[in-house]
């Protein structure tokens, strides 16, 4: 049987933070003697269980710290710089898993509108995506560098 759940790319730091968060979420909650359960307790428990499932899915399907090839093609694990063609502005972000803090760099999921549009693009290639409001945004991939290499350049 093959898995239909996509693999997600995580930095070692993000993987470590997620594991710590999961341990915290799974630790026994102290029983509250004399308190009645309220609807807000039920909702927070439901949110907690949803986050536990989300983290378990991320960790189960994680590719941890393996940089993709430095071939200039946008894919998870790459730091991408794109130009928004209509405004001329540019943005740099990591194409990776949302919900797994990656430090100071902004993260876009490959499933987000922008992430899906640029995933697989080569440097200089123009792509377009629709915003939730229906506007079409055109972007050009300016640069795609593996996360590890981008961090090394940042330190220099």
MODELLER restraints for C-alpha pairs under 7 A, 6 or more apart:
rsr = mdl.restraints
at = mdl.atoms
rsr.add(forms.Gaussian(group=physical.xy_distance, feature=features.Distance(at['CA:6:A'], at['CA:61:A']), mean=6.92, stdev=0.5))
rsr.add(forms.Gaussian(group=physical.xy_distance, feature=features.Distance(at['CA:7:A'], at['CA:61:A']), mean=4.82, stdev=0.5))
rsr.add(forms.Gaussian(group=physical.xy_distance, feature=features.Distance(at['CA:7:A'], at['CA:62:A']), mean=5.82, stdev=0.5))
rsr.add(forms.Gaussian(group=physical.xy_distance, feature=features.Distance(at['CA:7:A'], at['CA:63:A']), mean=6.69, stdev=0.5))
rsr.add(forms.Gaussian(group=physical.xy_distance, feature=features.Distance(at['CA:8:A'], at['CA:58:A']), mean=6.76, stdev=0.5))
rsr.add(forms.Gaussian(group=physical.xy_distance, feature=features.Distance(at['CA:8:A'], at['CA:61:A']), mean=5.87, stdev=0.5))
rsr.add(forms.Gaussian(group=physical.xy_distance, feature=features.Distance(at['CA:8:A'], at['CA:62:A']), mean=4.86, stdev=0.5))
rsr.add(forms.Gaussian(group=physical.xy_distance, feature=features.Distance(at['CA:8:A'], at['CA:63:A']), mean=5.94, stdev=0.5))
rsr.add(forms.Gaussian(group=physical.xy_distance, feature=features.Distance(at['CA:8:A'], at['CA:96:A']), mean=6.77, stdev=0.5))
rsr.add(forms.Gaussian(group=physical.xy_distance, feature=features.Distance(at['CA:8:A'], at['CA:97:A']), mean=6.04, stdev=0.5))
rsr.add(forms.Gaussian(group=physical.xy_distance, feature=features.Distance(at['CA:9:A'], at['CA:62:A']), mean=5.69, stdev=0.5))
rsr.add(forms.Gaussian(group=physical.xy_distance, feature=features.Distance(at['CA:9:A'], at['CA:63:A']), mean=4.83, stdev=0.5))
rsr.add(forms.Gaussian(group=physical.xy_distance, feature=features.Distance(at['CA:9:A'], at['CA:64:A']), mean=6.15, stdev=0.5))
rsr.add(forms.Gaussian(group=physical.xy_distance, feature=features.Distance(at['CA:9:A'], at['CA:76:A']), mean=5.82, stdev=0.5))
rsr.add(forms.Gaussian(group=physical.xy_distance, feature=features.Distance(at['CA:9:A'], at['CA:77:A']), mean=5.68, stdev=0.5))
rsr.add(forms.Gaussian(group=physical.xy_distance, feature=features.Distance(at['CA:9:A'], at['CA:96:A']), mean=5.50, stdev=0.5))
rsr.add(forms.Gaussian(group=physical.xy_distance, feature=features.Distance(at['CA:9:A'], at['CA:97:A']), mean=6.31, stdev=0.5))
rsr.add(forms.Gaussian(group=physical.xy_distance, feature=features.Distance(at['CA:10:A'], at['CA:62:A']), mean=6.26, stdev=0.5))
rsr.add(forms.Gaussian(group=physical.xy_distance, feature=features.Distance(at['CA:10:A'], at['CA:63:A']), mean=6.06, stdev=0.5))
rsr.add(forms.Gaussian(group=physical.xy_distance, feature=features.Distance(at['CA:10:A'], at['CA:64:A']), mean=4.96, stdev=0.5))
rsr.add(forms.Gaussian(group=physical.xy_distance, feature=features.Distance(at['CA:10:A'], at['CA:65:A']), mean=6.04, stdev=0.5))
rsr.add(forms.Gaussian(group=physical.xy_distance, feature=features.Distance(at['CA:10:A'], at['CA:96:A']), mean=6.68, stdev=0.5))
rsr.add(forms.Gaussian(group=physical.xy_distance, feature=features.Distance(at['CA:10:A'], at['CA:97:A']), mean=6.64, stdev=0.5))
rsr.add(forms.Gaussian(group=physical.xy_distance, feature=features.Distance(at['CA:11:A'], at['CA:64:A']), mean=5.66, stdev=0.5))
rsr.add(forms.Gaussian(group=physical.xy_distance, feature=features.Distance(at['CA:11:A'], at['CA:65:A']), mean=4.65, stdev=0.5))
rsr.add(forms.Gaussian(group=physical.xy_distance, feature=features.Distance(at['CA:11:A'], at['CA:102:A']), mean=6.92, stdev=0.5))
rsr.add(forms.Gaussian(group=physical.xy_distance, feature=features.Distance(at['CA:12:A'], at['CA:64:A']), mean=5.71, stdev=0.5))
rsr.add(forms.Gaussian(group=physical.xy_distance, feature=features.Distance(at['CA:12:A'], at['CA:65:A']), mean=5.27, stdev=0.5))
rsr.add(forms.Gaussian(group=physical.xy_distance, feature=features.Distance(at['CA:14:A'], at['CA:100:A']), mean=5.44, stdev=0.5))
rsr.add(forms.Gaussian(group=physical.xy_distance, feature=features.Distance(at['CA:14:A'], at['CA:101:A']), mean=5.60, stdev=0.5))
rsr.add(forms.Gaussian(group=physical.xy_distance, feature=features.Distance(at['CA:14:A'], at['CA:102:A']), mean=5.59, stdev=0.5))
rsr.add(forms.Gaussian(group=physical.xy_distance, feature=features.Distance(at['CA:15:A'], at['CA:64:A']), mean=6.89, stdev=0.5))
rsr.add(forms.Gaussian(group=physical.xy_distance, feature=features.Distance(at['CA:18:A'], at['CA:55:A']), mean=6.52, stdev=0.5))
rsr.add(forms.Gaussian(group=physical.xy_distance, feature=features.Distance(at['CA:18:A'], at['CA:100:A']), mean=6.48, stdev=0.5))
rsr.add(forms.Gaussian(group=physical.xy_distance, feature=features.Distance(at['CA:22:A'], at['CA:52:A']), mean=6.31, stdev=0.5))
rsr.add(forms.Gaussian(group=physical.xy_distance, feature=features.Distance(at['CA:22:A'], at['CA:55:A']), mean=6.75, stdev=0.5))
rsr.add(forms.Gaussian(group=physical.xy_distance, feature=features.Distance(at['CA:25:A'], at['CA:52:A']), mean=6.85, stdev=0.5))
rsr.add(forms.Gaussian(group=physical.xy_distance, feature=features.Distance(at['CA:67:A'], at['CA:77:A']), mean=6.08, stdev=0.5))
rsr.add(forms.Gaussian(group=physical.xy_distance, feature=features.Distance(at['CA:67:A'], at['CA:146:A']), mean=5.59, stdev=0.5))
rsr.add(forms.Gaussian(group=physical.xy_distance, feature=features.Distance(at['CA:67:A'], at['CA:147:A']), mean=6.50, stdev=0.5))
rsr.add(forms.Gaussian(group=physical.xy_distance, feature=features.Distance(at['CA:67:A'], at['CA:148:A']), mean=6.40, stdev=0.5))
rsr.add(forms.Gaussian(group=physical.xy_distance, feature=features.Distance(at['CA:68:A'], at['CA:77:A']), mean=6.18, stdev=0.5))
rsr.add(forms.Gaussian(group=physical.xy_distance, feature=features.Distance(at['CA:68:A'], at['CA:146:A']), mean=6.02, stdev=0.5))
rsr.add(forms.Gaussian(group=physical.xy_distance, feature=features.Distance(at['CA:70:A'], at['CA:145:A']), mean=6.22, stdev=0.5))
rsr.add(forms.Gaussian(group=physical.xy_distance, feature=features.Distance(at['CA:70:A'], at['CA:146:A']), mean=5.99, stdev=0.5))
rsr.add(forms.Gaussian(group=physical.xy_distance, feature=features.Distance(at['CA:72:A'], at['CA:122:A']), mean=5.95, stdev=0.5))
rsr.add(forms.Gaussian(group=physical.xy_distance, feature=features.Distance(at['CA:72:A'], at['CA:123:A']), mean=5.92, stdev=0.5))
rsr.add(forms.Gaussian(group=physical.xy_distance, feature=features.Distance(at['CA:72:A'], at['CA:143:A']), mean=6.75, stdev=0.5))
rsr.add(forms.Gaussian(group=physical.xy_distance, feature=features.Distance(at['CA:72:A'], at['CA:144:A']), mean=4.91, stdev=0.5))
rsr.add(forms.Gaussian(group=physical.xy_distance, feature=features.Distance(at['CA:72:A'], at['CA:145:A']), mean=6.48, stdev=0.5))
rsr.add(forms.Gaussian(group=physical.xy_distance, feature=features.Distance(at['CA:73:A'], at['CA:120:A']), mean=5.80, stdev=0.5))
rsr.add(forms.Gaussian(group=physical.xy_distance, feature=features.Distance(at['CA:73:A'], at['CA:121:A']), mean=5.61, stdev=0.5))
rsr.add(forms.Gaussian(group=physical.xy_distance, feature=features.Distance(at['CA:73:A'], at['CA:122:A']), mean=4.60, stdev=0.5))
rsr.add(forms.Gaussian(group=physical.xy_distance, feature=features.Distance(at['CA:73:A'], at['CA:123:A']), mean=6.69, stdev=0.5))
rsr.add(forms.Gaussian(group=physical.xy_distance, feature=features.Distance(at['CA:73:A'], at['CA:144:A']), mean=6.17, stdev=0.5))
rsr.add(forms.Gaussian(group=physical.xy_distance, feature=features.Distance(at['CA:74:A'], at['CA:80:A']), mean=6.84, stdev=0.5))
rsr.add(forms.Gaussian(group=physical.xy_distance, feature=features.Distance(at['CA:74:A'], at['CA:118:A']), mean=6.41, stdev=0.5))
rsr.add(forms.Gaussian(group=physical.xy_distance, feature=features.Distance(at['CA:74:A'], at['CA:119:A']), mean=5.13, stdev=0.5))
rsr.add(forms.Gaussian(group=physical.xy_distance, feature=features.Distance(at['CA:74:A'], at['CA:120:A']), mean=5.01, stdev=0.5))
rsr.add(forms.Gaussian(group=physical.xy_distance, feature=features.Distance(at['CA:74:A'], at['CA:121:A']), mean=5.35, stdev=0.5))
rsr.add(forms.Gaussian(group=physical.xy_distance, feature=features.Distance(at['CA:74:A'], at['CA:122:A']), mean=6.44, stdev=0.5))
rsr.add(forms.Gaussian(group=physical.xy_distance, feature=features.Distance(at['CA:74:A'], at['CA:144:A']), mean=5.69, stdev=0.5))
rsr.add(forms.Gaussian(group=physical.xy_distance, feature=features.Distance(at['CA:75:A'], at['CA:95:A']), mean=6.60, stdev=0.5))
rsr.add(forms.Gaussian(group=physical.xy_distance, feature=features.Distance(at['CA:75:A'], at['CA:119:A']), mean=5.25, stdev=0.5))
rsr.add(forms.Gaussian(group=physical.xy_distance, feature=features.Distance(at['CA:75:A'], at['CA:120:A']), mean=5.86, stdev=0.5))
rsr.add(forms.Gaussian(group=physical.xy_distance, feature=features.Distance(at['CA:76:A'], at['CA:95:A']), mean=4.81, stdev=0.5))
rsr.add(forms.Gaussian(group=physical.xy_distance, feature=features.Distance(at['CA:76:A'], at['CA:96:A']), mean=5.04, stdev=0.5))
rsr.add(forms.Gaussian(group=physical.xy_distance, feature=features.Distance(at['CA:76:A'], at['CA:110:A']), mean=6.87, stdev=0.5))
rsr.add(forms.Gaussian(group=physical.xy_distance, feature=features.Distance(at['CA:77:A'], at['CA:94:A']), mean=6.72, stdev=0.5))
rsr.add(forms.Gaussian(group=physical.xy_distance, feature=features.Distance(at['CA:77:A'], at['CA:95:A']), mean=5.82, stdev=0.5))
rsr.add(forms.Gaussian(group=physical.xy_distance, feature=features.Distance(at['CA:77:A'], at['CA:96:A']), mean=5.82, stdev=0.5))
rsr.add(forms.Gaussian(group=physical.xy_distance, feature=features.Distance(at['CA:77:A'], at['CA:146:A']), mean=6.03, stdev=0.5))
rsr.add(forms.Gaussian(group=physical.xy_distance, feature=features.Distance(at['CA:77:A'], at['CA:147:A']), mean=5.67, stdev=0.5))
rsr.add(forms.Gaussian(group=physical.xy_distance, feature=features.Distance(at['CA:78:A'], at['CA:94:A']), mean=5.85, stdev=0.5))
rsr.add(forms.Gaussian(group=physical.xy_distance, feature=features.Distance(at['CA:78:A'], at['CA:95:A']), mean=5.75, stdev=0.5))
rsr.add(forms.Gaussian(group=physical.xy_distance, feature=features.Distance(at['CA:78:A'], at['CA:144:A']), mean=5.94, stdev=0.5))
rsr.add(forms.Gaussian(group=physical.xy_distance, feature=features.Distance(at['CA:78:A'], at['CA:145:A']), mean=5.29, stdev=0.5))
rsr.add(forms.Gaussian(group=physical.xy_distance, feature=features.Distance(at['CA:78:A'], at['CA:146:A']), mean=4.32, stdev=0.5))
rsr.add(forms.Gaussian(group=physical.xy_distance, feature=features.Distance(at['CA:78:A'], at['CA:147:A']), mean=5.14, stdev=0.5))
rsr.add(forms.Gaussian(group=physical.xy_distance, feature=features.Distance(at['CA:79:A'], at['CA:92:A']), mean=6.80, stdev=0.5))
rsr.add(forms.Gaussian(group=physical.xy_distance, feature=features.Distance(at['CA:79:A'], at['CA:93:A']), mean=5.51, stdev=0.5))
rsr.add(forms.Gaussian(group=physical.xy_distance, feature=features.Distance(at['CA:79:A'], at['CA:94:A']), mean=4.37, stdev=0.5))
rsr.add(forms.Gaussian(group=physical.xy_distance, feature=features.Distance(at['CA:79:A'], at['CA:95:A']), mean=6.35, stdev=0.5))
rsr.add(forms.Gaussian(group=physical.xy_distance, feature=features.Distance(at['CA:79:A'], at['CA:144:A']), mean=5.68, stdev=0.5))
rsr.add(forms.Gaussian(group=physical.xy_distance, feature=features.Distance(at['CA:79:A'], at['CA:145:A']), mean=5.23, stdev=0.5))
rsr.add(forms.Gaussian(group=physical.xy_distance, feature=features.Distance(at['CA:79:A'], at['CA:146:A']), mean=5.99, stdev=0.5))
rsr.add(forms.Gaussian(group=physical.xy_distance, feature=features.Distance(at['CA:79:A'], at['CA:147:A']), mean=5.46, stdev=0.5))
rsr.add(forms.Gaussian(group=physical.xy_distance, feature=features.Distance(at['CA:79:A'], at['CA:150:A']), mean=6.77, stdev=0.5))
rsr.add(forms.Gaussian(group=physical.xy_distance, feature=features.Distance(at['CA:80:A'], at['CA:92:A']), mean=5.41, stdev=0.5))
rsr.add(forms.Gaussian(group=physical.xy_distance, feature=features.Distance(at['CA:80:A'], at['CA:93:A']), mean=5.43, stdev=0.5))
rsr.add(forms.Gaussian(group=physical.xy_distance, feature=features.Distance(at['CA:80:A'], at['CA:94:A']), mean=6.15, stdev=0.5))
rsr.add(forms.Gaussian(group=physical.xy_distance, feature=features.Distance(at['CA:80:A'], at['CA:143:A']), mean=5.61, stdev=0.5))
rsr.add(forms.Gaussian(group=physical.xy_distance, feature=features.Distance(at['CA:80:A'], at['CA:144:A']), mean=4.58, stdev=0.5))
rsr.add(forms.Gaussian(group=physical.xy_distance, feature=features.Distance(at['CA:80:A'], at['CA:145:A']), mean=6.58, stdev=0.5))
rsr.add(forms.Gaussian(group=physical.xy_distance, feature=features.Distance(at['CA:81:A'], at['CA:90:A']), mean=6.77, stdev=0.5))
rsr.add(forms.Gaussian(group=physical.xy_distance, feature=features.Distance(at['CA:81:A'], at['CA:91:A']), mean=5.55, stdev=0.5))
rsr.add(forms.Gaussian(group=physical.xy_distance, feature=features.Distance(at['CA:81:A'], at['CA:92:A']), mean=4.20, stdev=0.5))
rsr.add(forms.Gaussian(group=physical.xy_distance, feature=features.Distance(at['CA:81:A'], at['CA:93:A']), mean=6.60, stdev=0.5))
rsr.add(forms.Gaussian(group=physical.xy_distance, feature=features.Distance(at['CA:81:A'], at['CA:141:A']), mean=6.22, stdev=0.5))
rsr.add(forms.Gaussian(group=physical.xy_distance, feature=features.Distance(at['CA:81:A'], at['CA:142:A']), mean=5.41, stdev=0.5))
rsr.add(forms.Gaussian(group=physical.xy_distance, feature=features.Distance(at['CA:81:A'], at['CA:143:A']), mean=5.06, stdev=0.5))
rsr.add(forms.Gaussian(group=physical.xy_distance, feature=features.Distance(at['CA:81:A'], at['CA:144:A']), mean=6.58, stdev=0.5))
rsr.add(forms.Gaussian(group=physical.xy_distance, feature=features.Distance(at['CA:82:A'], at['CA:90:A']), mean=5.42, stdev=0.5))
rsr.add(forms.Gaussian(group=physical.xy_distance, feature=features.Distance(at['CA:82:A'], at['CA:91:A']), mean=5.55, stdev=0.5))
rsr.add(forms.Gaussian(group=physical.xy_distance, feature=features.Distance(at['CA:82:A'], at['CA:92:A']), mean=6.49, stdev=0.5))
rsr.add(forms.Gaussian(group=physical.xy_distance, feature=features.Distance(at['CA:82:A'], at['CA:139:A']), mean=6.20, stdev=0.5))
rsr.add(forms.Gaussian(group=physical.xy_distance, feature=features.Distance(at['CA:82:A'], at['CA:140:A']), mean=5.46, stdev=0.5))
rsr.add(forms.Gaussian(group=physical.xy_distance, feature=features.Distance(at['CA:82:A'], at['CA:141:A']), mean=4.54, stdev=0.5))
rsr.add(forms.Gaussian(group=physical.xy_distance, feature=features.Distance(at['CA:82:A'], at['CA:142:A']), mean=5.24, stdev=0.5))
rsr.add(forms.Gaussian(group=physical.xy_distance, feature=features.Distance(at['CA:83:A'], at['CA:89:A']), mean=5.71, stdev=0.5))
rsr.add(forms.Gaussian(group=physical.xy_distance, feature=features.Distance(at['CA:83:A'], at['CA:90:A']), mean=4.18, stdev=0.5))
rsr.add(forms.Gaussian(group=physical.xy_distance, feature=features.Distance(at['CA:83:A'], at['CA:91:A']), mean=6.62, stdev=0.5))
rsr.add(forms.Gaussian(group=physical.xy_distance, feature=features.Distance(at['CA:83:A'], at['CA:139:A']), mean=5.42, stdev=0.5))
rsr.add(forms.Gaussian(group=physical.xy_distance, feature=features.Distance(at['CA:83:A'], at['CA:140:A']), mean=5.18, stdev=0.5))
rsr.add(forms.Gaussian(group=physical.xy_distance, feature=features.Distance(at['CA:83:A'], at['CA:141:A']), mean=6.57, stdev=0.5))
rsr.add(forms.Gaussian(group=physical.xy_distance, feature=features.Distance(at['CA:83:A'], at['CA:142:A']), mean=6.66, stdev=0.5))
rsr.add(forms.Gaussian(group=physical.xy_distance, feature=features.Distance(at['CA:84:A'], at['CA:90:A']), mean=5.90, stdev=0.5))
rsr.add(forms.Gaussian(group=physical.xy_distance, feature=features.Distance(at['CA:84:A'], at['CA:138:A']), mean=6.09, stdev=0.5))
rsr.add(forms.Gaussian(group=physical.xy_distance, feature=features.Distance(at['CA:84:A'], at['CA:139:A']), mean=4.54, stdev=0.5))
rsr.add(forms.Gaussian(group=physical.xy_distance, feature=features.Distance(at['CA:84:A'], at['CA:140:A']), mean=6.66, stdev=0.5))
rsr.add(forms.Gaussian(group=physical.xy_distance, feature=features.Distance(at['CA:85:A'], at['CA:138:A']), mean=5.55, stdev=0.5))
rsr.add(forms.Gaussian(group=physical.xy_distance, feature=features.Distance(at['CA:85:A'], at['CA:139:A']), mean=5.36, stdev=0.5))
rsr.add(forms.Gaussian(group=physical.xy_distance, feature=features.Distance(at['CA:85:A'], at['CA:140:A']), mean=6.75, stdev=0.5))
rsr.add(forms.Gaussian(group=physical.xy_distance, feature=features.Distance(at['CA:86:A'], at['CA:138:A']), mean=6.93, stdev=0.5))
rsr.add(forms.Gaussian(group=physical.xy_distance, feature=features.Distance(at['CA:93:A'], at['CA:105:A']), mean=6.09, stdev=0.5))
rsr.add(forms.Gaussian(group=physical.xy_distance, feature=features.Distance(at['CA:93:A'], at['CA:106:A']), mean=5.00, stdev=0.5))
rsr.add(forms.Gaussian(group=physical.xy_distance, feature=features.Distance(at['CA:93:A'], at['CA:107:A']), mean=5.54, stdev=0.5))
rsr.add(forms.Gaussian(group=physical.xy_distance, feature=features.Distance(at['CA:93:A'], at['CA:108:A']), mean=6.78, stdev=0.5))
rsr.add(forms.Gaussian(group=physical.xy_distance, feature=features.Distance(at['CA:94:A'], at['CA:105:A']), mean=6.65, stdev=0.5))
rsr.add(forms.Gaussian(group=physical.xy_distance, feature=features.Distance(at['CA:94:A'], at['CA:106:A']), mean=6.22, stdev=0.5))
rsr.add(forms.Gaussian(group=physical.xy_distance, feature=features.Distance(at['CA:94:A'], at['CA:107:A']), mean=4.76, stdev=0.5))
rsr.add(forms.Gaussian(group=physical.xy_distance, feature=features.Distance(at['CA:94:A'], at['CA:108:A']), mean=6.25, stdev=0.5))
rsr.add(forms.Gaussian(group=physical.xy_distance, feature=features.Distance(at['CA:95:A'], at['CA:107:A']), mean=5.90, stdev=0.5))
rsr.add(forms.Gaussian(group=physical.xy_distance, feature=features.Distance(at['CA:95:A'], at['CA:108:A']), mean=5.15, stdev=0.5))
rsr.add(forms.Gaussian(group=physical.xy_distance, feature=features.Distance(at['CA:95:A'], at['CA:109:A']), mean=5.77, stdev=0.5))
rsr.add(forms.Gaussian(group=physical.xy_distance, feature=features.Distance(at['CA:95:A'], at['CA:110:A']), mean=6.24, stdev=0.5))
rsr.add(forms.Gaussian(group=physical.xy_distance, feature=features.Distance(at['CA:95:A'], at['CA:115:A']), mean=6.59, stdev=0.5))
rsr.add(forms.Gaussian(group=physical.xy_distance, feature=features.Distance(at['CA:96:A'], at['CA:107:A']), mean=6.11, stdev=0.5))
rsr.add(forms.Gaussian(group=physical.xy_distance, feature=features.Distance(at['CA:96:A'], at['CA:108:A']), mean=6.08, stdev=0.5))
rsr.add(forms.Gaussian(group=physical.xy_distance, feature=features.Distance(at['CA:96:A'], at['CA:109:A']), mean=5.15, stdev=0.5))
rsr.add(forms.Gaussian(group=physical.xy_distance, feature=features.Distance(at['CA:96:A'], at['CA:110:A']), mean=6.58, stdev=0.5))
rsr.add(forms.Gaussian(group=physical.xy_distance, feature=features.Distance(at['CA:97:A'], at['CA:109:A']), mean=5.27, stdev=0.5))
rsr.add(forms.Gaussian(group=physical.xy_distance, feature=features.Distance(at['CA:98:A'], at['CA:107:A']), mean=6.28, stdev=0.5))
rsr.add(forms.Gaussian(group=physical.xy_distance, feature=features.Distance(at['CA:98:A'], at['CA:108:A']), mean=6.54, stdev=0.5))
rsr.add(forms.Gaussian(group=physical.xy_distance, feature=features.Distance(at['CA:98:A'], at['CA:109:A']), mean=5.69, stdev=0.5))
rsr.add(forms.Gaussian(group=physical.xy_distance, feature=features.Distance(at['CA:108:A'], at['CA:115:A']), mean=5.78, stdev=0.5))
rsr.add(forms.Gaussian(group=physical.xy_distance, feature=features.Distance(at['CA:109:A'], at['CA:115:A']), mean=5.60, stdev=0.5))
rsr.add(forms.Gaussian(group=physical.xy_distance, feature=features.Distance(at['CA:110:A'], at['CA:116:A']), mean=4.97, stdev=0.5))
rsr.add(forms.Gaussian(group=physical.xy_distance, feature=features.Distance(at['CA:110:A'], at['CA:119:A']), mean=6.46, stdev=0.5))
rsr.add(forms.Gaussian(group=physical.xy_distance, feature=features.Distance(at['CA:113:A'], at['CA:129:A']), mean=5.99, stdev=0.5))
rsr.add(forms.Gaussian(group=physical.xy_distance, feature=features.Distance(at['CA:113:A'], at['CA:130:A']), mean=6.79, stdev=0.5))
rsr.add(forms.Gaussian(group=physical.xy_distance, feature=features.Distance(at['CA:113:A'], at['CA:131:A']), mean=6.94, stdev=0.5))
rsr.add(forms.Gaussian(group=physical.xy_distance, feature=features.Distance(at['CA:114:A'], at['CA:129:A']), mean=6.40, stdev=0.5))
rsr.add(forms.Gaussian(group=physical.xy_distance, feature=features.Distance(at['CA:117:A'], at['CA:127:A']), mean=5.97, stdev=0.5))
rsr.add(forms.Gaussian(group=physical.xy_distance, feature=features.Distance(at['CA:117:A'], at['CA:128:A']), mean=6.12, stdev=0.5))
rsr.add(forms.Gaussian(group=physical.xy_distance, feature=features.Distance(at['CA:117:A'], at['CA:129:A']), mean=5.77, stdev=0.5))
rsr.add(forms.Gaussian(group=physical.xy_distance, feature=features.Distance(at['CA:118:A'], at['CA:127:A']), mean=6.36, stdev=0.5))
rsr.add(forms.Gaussian(group=physical.xy_distance, feature=features.Distance(at['CA:121:A'], at['CA:141:A']), mean=6.92, stdev=0.5))
rsr.add(forms.Gaussian(group=physical.xy_distance, feature=features.Distance(at['CA:122:A'], at['CA:141:A']), mean=6.81, stdev=0.5))
rsr.add(forms.Gaussian(group=physical.xy_distance, feature=features.Distance(at['CA:123:A'], at['CA:141:A']), mean=5.14, stdev=0.5))
rsr.add(forms.Gaussian(group=physical.xy_distance, feature=features.Distance(at['CA:123:A'], at['CA:142:A']), mean=5.37, stdev=0.5))
rsr.add(forms.Gaussian(group=physical.xy_distance, feature=features.Distance(at['CA:123:A'], at['CA:143:A']), mean=5.66, stdev=0.5))
rsr.add(forms.Gaussian(group=physical.xy_distance, feature=features.Distance(at['CA:123:A'], at['CA:144:A']), mean=6.90, stdev=0.5))
rsr.add(forms.Gaussian(group=physical.xy_distance, feature=features.Distance(at['CA:124:A'], at['CA:140:A']), mean=5.99, stdev=0.5))
rsr.add(forms.Gaussian(group=physical.xy_distance, feature=features.Distance(at['CA:124:A'], at['CA:141:A']), mean=5.34, stdev=0.5))
rsr.add(forms.Gaussian(group=physical.xy_distance, feature=features.Distance(at['CA:124:A'], at['CA:142:A']), mean=5.62, stdev=0.5))
rsr.add(forms.Gaussian(group=physical.xy_distance, feature=features.Distance(at['CA:125:A'], at['CA:140:A']), mean=5.57, stdev=0.5))
rsr.add(forms.Gaussian(group=physical.xy_distance, feature=features.Distance(at['CA:125:A'], at['CA:141:A']), mean=5.71, stdev=0.5))
rsr.add(forms.Gaussian(group=physical.xy_distance, feature=features.Distance(at['CA:126:A'], at['CA:138:A']), mean=6.90, stdev=0.5))
rsr.add(forms.Gaussian(group=physical.xy_distance, feature=features.Distance(at['CA:126:A'], at['CA:139:A']), mean=5.62, stdev=0.5))
rsr.add(forms.Gaussian(group=physical.xy_distance, feature=features.Distance(at['CA:126:A'], at['CA:140:A']), mean=4.21, stdev=0.5))
rsr.add(forms.Gaussian(group=physical.xy_distance, feature=features.Distance(at['CA:126:A'], at['CA:141:A']), mean=6.51, stdev=0.5))
rsr.add(forms.Gaussian(group=physical.xy_distance, feature=features.Distance(at['CA:127:A'], at['CA:138:A']), mean=5.79, stdev=0.5))
rsr.add(forms.Gaussian(group=physical.xy_distance, feature=features.Distance(at['CA:127:A'], at['CA:139:A']), mean=5.45, stdev=0.5))
rsr.add(forms.Gaussian(group=physical.xy_distance, feature=features.Distance(at['CA:127:A'], at['CA:140:A']), mean=6.23, stdev=0.5))
rsr.add(forms.Gaussian(group=physical.xy_distance, feature=features.Distance(at['CA:128:A'], at['CA:136:A']), mean=6.53, stdev=0.5))
rsr.add(forms.Gaussian(group=physical.xy_distance, feature=features.Distance(at['CA:128:A'], at['CA:137:A']), mean=5.45, stdev=0.5))
rsr.add(forms.Gaussian(group=physical.xy_distance, feature=features.Distance(at['CA:128:A'], at['CA:138:A']), mean=4.28, stdev=0.5))
rsr.add(forms.Gaussian(group=physical.xy_distance, feature=features.Distance(at['CA:128:A'], at['CA:139:A']), mean=6.04, stdev=0.5))
rsr.add(forms.Gaussian(group=physical.xy_distance, feature=features.Distance(at['CA:129:A'], at['CA:136:A']), mean=5.57, stdev=0.5))
rsr.add(forms.Gaussian(group=physical.xy_distance, feature=features.Distance(at['CA:129:A'], at['CA:137:A']), mean=5.44, stdev=0.5))
rsr.add(forms.Gaussian(group=physical.xy_distance, feature=features.Distance(at['CA:129:A'], at['CA:138:A']), mean=6.69, stdev=0.5))
rsr.add(forms.Gaussian(group=physical.xy_distance, feature=features.Distance(at['CA:130:A'], at['CA:136:A']), mean=4.46, stdev=0.5))
rsr.add(forms.Gaussian(group=physical.xy_distance, feature=features.Distance(at['CA:130:A'], at['CA:137:A']), mean=6.16, stdev=0.5))
